[in-house]
Amino acid sequence: MKSIREIFKVGFGPSSSHTIGPVRAARFYLNKHPEALRFRVTLYGSLAATGRGHGTDIAIRKEAGDRNVEIVFKDEETLPRHPNGMLFEMMSSAGKVLDQWIVFGVGGGDLEDDGSVLPAQPDVYDIGTMNDLLTWCRTNGRTFWEYVEICEGRDIWDFLAEIWATMQQTIRNGLANEGVLPGDLHVPRKASAYNMKAQMSSGSVRAKGLLYSYALAVAEENAAGGKVVVAPTCGSSGVLPAALYVARENNHIPEPRMLRGLAVAGLIGNIVKTNGSISGAKVGCQGEIGTACAMAAGAVAYLYGGTPAQIEYAAEMGIEHYLGLTCDPVGGYVQIPCIERNAFAADNAHECAVYAMFSDGAHKISFDNVVLTMLETGRDMQAAYRETSQGGLARTWTPLK
């Protein structure tokens, strides 16, 4: 498996696949041809279908600067390998194609090509499944974060400290900002109001309200194009920060332990990414919200003193109960139903962790089994329900009067 640095990225929303990924691809290609002034970028499949709502064309043009860039949308055509395909072409002043590059956004802002442009990413982990990881933990008397430190080196904690600081700042930004989100849906921000109502409440209502407000804060910042941590995608970026933020507030958890919780979450997300998918265009929202819930559930279980078996159980439940979840953003915006899903997934993650802590970690369905099932479910899912905005709520939604 690759480094968990590839799970956690800092970027600007609203979509890791539609903004962060294409911008990274444009940067790689433009750096390869610094002398060229004219380009054409063709977007295919799911990337084209929701590219306008996600601002893909705007993001690419911003990265291109003064260069002349033509954007072509081909949402009815899908390239082999992945639904989020891009063709970059360098053009002469007369319009002749001088060079071309096909690249795919495979989820979480990650890119794949034939090896001609993108630098190869080395494997960092020699274990790639949860079952093997649990065996390693039992054999060595260690837990998940220790495996991360062994494989990544001690400088991983500096990286995770920056990630955690950014997550917290995004929450603060989201709670401070109010108004209407960009786009034709005119969705109002709710995080600030939810937080104030929670502050004036007590007991379980207060606890739930605060958790919701933190998840909404990040999801709304993402929808507005703000700075977020991809965890594991932009569309699901509110789940893990909210769950961690609440766990720290309620239990006064020290900073080093919080960073270890992040390492646990990153390792869980890495296993899903390696053996399944975190791409909504490939497997639906189960790969985004489901993975984020699993990451958050496992991290919180660790923070609460969970054993490796209890952490695995929490993560397994976190993704299991999102199997089959469609990716159907209304209007192509990462707003409806995406923002609410972040809030409920953060809550579900906490409940999965608590449930697992009442057990001894023993259960009948393994995390690896659920990841495989998620991948197979995504393959069986019609393309209309995989981030194309052609099915589900995206098709049936009408404004309330």
N, C-alpha and C positions, 0 to 999 in steps of 0.2 A: 504494500500500500504506500501511497504518497504521503507527504507531510500533512499534518493537520493545518498547516499554514494555507493549504489549498481549500480547506473547509471554511475557515474564517478569513474573509477579505473585507476591507473597508472601501466603500464606494458610495456612489450617489444613486438613489432609486430612480424610477420605481421598480425596475426588474433586473435581476442579475443576468438573465438570459437575453433580454432585449435591450438593455442599456450598457451594463458593465461588460458583458461578453463582446458585443459588437464594437464597443469603444476600444477594448483591448486588441481586438482583431485589426481594427483600423490603424491603431498605433503600430502594431507589428509590421503591417504592410506598407504604411507610409514611411516608416524608418528604413524599410528595405529599398524604397525608391525615393530618396529625399529630393532628387532632382526633378521628379515628375510633378506636373501641375494639374493634370486632368485624370479623373478616375470615374469608374462606374461600379456601383455596389448593387448587386441583385440579391434580394431577400426571398427565401423560399418557404413554403409550407406554413407551419405554425408561426414562425418568426415574422412572415409577411402578413399573416392574417390579423395579428394583434400588434403589429409593429407601429402603426400610427398612434393607437391609444397609449402604447408604452413609450412613445417618443423616440423610437429607434433611429429614425431619419434625422431628427434634431440632434441627437447625441453624436451620430457619426459626423455630421456636418460641423459640429462644434469642435470635434477632435481634428478634422481636416483643416481647420483654419481658413487660410486664404485660397486653398486649392479648390478647383472646380470639381464638385462631386455630384454625380447623377445617381439618384436612388430609384431602383425599380422594384416594385412589389409583385411577386408571383405566388399568391396564396393558394392557387389551385394546383401548383406543381411542387412536389416534394422530392428532394434529392435522396439517394440511398444513404444509409448509415444513421441519419438522425433527422427529425422534423425541422430542426432549427439550422438550416443550411444558408450559407452566404457565399457569393461569388464576387471576389474583388478583381477588377480589371484596370490595368494602367492603359490610358488612351493617348494617342498622338493628338496634335492639334487638329488633324484632319478627321479624327474619329476612328482611327485604326487601332485595334487591340494589340498592344505590345507585350503584355504579360498578364497572366491570370492566376488566381489562387482560390481554391475551394476550401472553406473552413466551416466547422460546425460548433455552435454553442451548445454544450452538452449538459448545462445546468450549473447553477452556482457561480456563473461568470467564467467557467472553465471552457477551454477551446480544444479542439482536436483537428489535426490535418494529416496530410500524408508524410509529414516530417520535413517538408521542404522549407518551412518558415519558422514554425514554433520550436523553441528549444526543448529538448527532452527533459522530462522531470524524473529524477531518480527515485527508486523505491527507498523508503525509509524504514518501513516495518516489514518483518519477515513473517508475521502472522496476519492473516486476512479474514478470519472468520471469528465470530463470537465464541463458538464452541472451543476452538483452539486457544483463544485468549483466556477463557475460564480455566482450561487445563493448565496453561502457563501460570496463572495466578495460584491455583491449588499447589502445583509442584514447587513453586518458589516462595510461597507464603507472602506474596505481594498482591497489590491491587492495580487497577487500571492506570491511574496517573503515574505510577512508578514505571510502568512499561513505556509510557509516553516519554518520560524523562530519559530512560535508558536509550531509546531509539532516536530521539530528537536532540538530546544534549541539554545542558542546563540553561542555555540561552533561550530555550522555548518559553521560559517564565517571563522574560522581558517582553517577548512578543505577545503573550497572553495578557500581560499587564496593560499593554496598549489597547488590546482588543476590549478588555473589561472597562477601561477608562472611556473608550468610545461608546460602548453600549450605555454606560451610565449617563454620558453627556447627551446622547440621543433621547433618552427618556426625559431628561430635564428640558431639552429643547421642545419635545413634543407636548409636555405639560404646559409650557409657557406660550406656545403658539395656539391661536384660535382662528376662526374664520372658515372659509369654504375651500375645499381641496380643488386643485386645477381640473379642468375638463368639463364636459357637457352634462355630467350627472349631478353637479352641484351638491356634492356630499359635504355636510358640515363636519368639522372636527368635533370630537366628543371627549377627548382625553382629559382636558382641563376641567370640564364640568363634572365628569365622573370622579375625578380626583377630589374636587371640593366636596361633593356629596359623600364620598367615602370618609373624608376627614371628619365630617360632622355626624357620622354614624358610629356604631359600636358593634362589638362581637363579630360574628361571621359575616354580617353584611359589610362591615368596614373592611375586613380582610379580603373579601371577594372584590369589592369595589376598587380597592387599591391595586390589586392584581390586574383587573380589567383595564384600569387607567394606564398602567405602565405598558401593557401590551398594545393598547390603542395608541399611546404616545409614539411608540416606535413605528407601528404600521402606518400611522398618519404621516409621520415624517417621511417615510419611504414613499408613500403615495404622492407627496408633494415634491419629490425629487431631492429630499434632504440626505444628509450623510448618515449612513447606517452600516452595521456589520452584517455581512452576508452570513446567515447561520441557519440552514445551509444555503438559503436563497434570500433574495430581497423580499419576495412575497410572503415569506414565513419568518422574517427577521425579528418580529416582535415577541415570539414565543419564549425563546431562551433567555433574553435579557430580563423580561418580566418575571419569569419563574425564579431566576437567580436573585434579582433585586429584592423580591418579597422574602425569600429564604434568608437573605442577609439581614434585612430589617427586623424580622421576627425573632431571629436567633443570635444576633450579634456575632456573626461568623467572621473570623479574622481574614485579612486579605490573602495570605498564602493558601488557605483552604478554598477560598473562592476561585483562585486561579487553578487549583487542582480540579475543582468541579468543572471548570471550562475545559480542561484537558480531557476529562472523562467524556464530556459532551462531544468534543471534537473527534475522539476515538470512535464513538458510537456512530457519528455521522459519516466517518471515513469508511466504516464497515458497510453501511448502507450504500454509499457511493460506489464502492468497489464491487459489491455483489448484486446490487439492485440499480436504483437510479434516483437522483434527486431532481430530475428534470420534469416539470409539469407537462412539457410538450411530448415527453416520451411515455410517462406513466400516470399523468393526471396529478391532482393536488395531493394524493396520498404520498407521493414522493417528496413533496415540499412540506406541507403542514404535518403529515405523518412522521417524517423524519425529524422535523424540528421538535415535535412532541416527544419522540423517543429520546432525543438528545437531552431535552430539558428534564424529562422524567428520570433518566439515569443520573444526570448531574445532581438533581435534588436528592435522590436516594443516597448518593455518596455524601452530600453535605450533611444529611441526617444520620450518618454513621452506618450506612448500609454496607453489607458484605458484597463481594463481587457477584454472588448469585442473586442477591436482592437487587443490585443495580441492573443486572441483565433482565430480571423479571420486570422491573419498572419500565425499562426501555422497550421490552417486548410488548407489553400492554399499550405503551404509548403509540406504537405504530400499528398494532393489530386492529385497534378499533377505528382506524381511519382507512382500512382496506376498501378500495373501490371508490374513494372520494374523487369526484371529478374536478377538473380545472376549467371553470366556465366564467371567466371574468366578464362582467357586463360592460359592453362598449369597448372592451379591450383595455380597460383601466384596472390597475391593481387596487381596487376599492371595494366593489361589491362582487362577491361576498368575502373577499380576501381579508379585509380589516377585522371584521367580526370573528373570522376563523382564528386569527391570531390570539384574540382574547380568550376564546373558549378552549383552544389548544393549550394555552398557558395554564388555565385552570385544570384541564384534564391531566396535564403533566404532573402537577402537584398531587392530584388525587391518585395517580398511578404510583407515585413514589411512596405516599402514605400507605396505600394498600399493600405494596410490596414489603414495606417495613413491618407490617403485622405478620408476614409469612416468614418461613425459613428460607425462602428463595426457590423452593421446589415447585415445579409446575410441569405441565404436559407438552406445551408448545414452545419450541425454542425460538430465540430471536432470529437465528439464521433461517429457520423455516418460514417465518413471517416475511422476511426480506425477499426470499425466493417467491413466495406467494404474491407479494406486492408487484414484483417484476412481471410475473405471469398475468396477473390481473390487468396491469397496464398494457400488456401486449394484446389482450383480448378486448380492451376498451376501444370503442369507436373513436376515430380521430376527432369527431365533433366535440368530444368530452375531454380532449387533451390540449387545452390552452389555445384553441383556435377561435374561441368565442362564437362557434357555430352551433352549439348545442347547450342543453341544460338551461340554467338561469339566463345565460347570455342570449338565448334565442327566445325564451318565453317571457322575459321581464318586460313589464310596461309600467310607466310611472304611476304612482298612486295619485288620485285626484282628491 
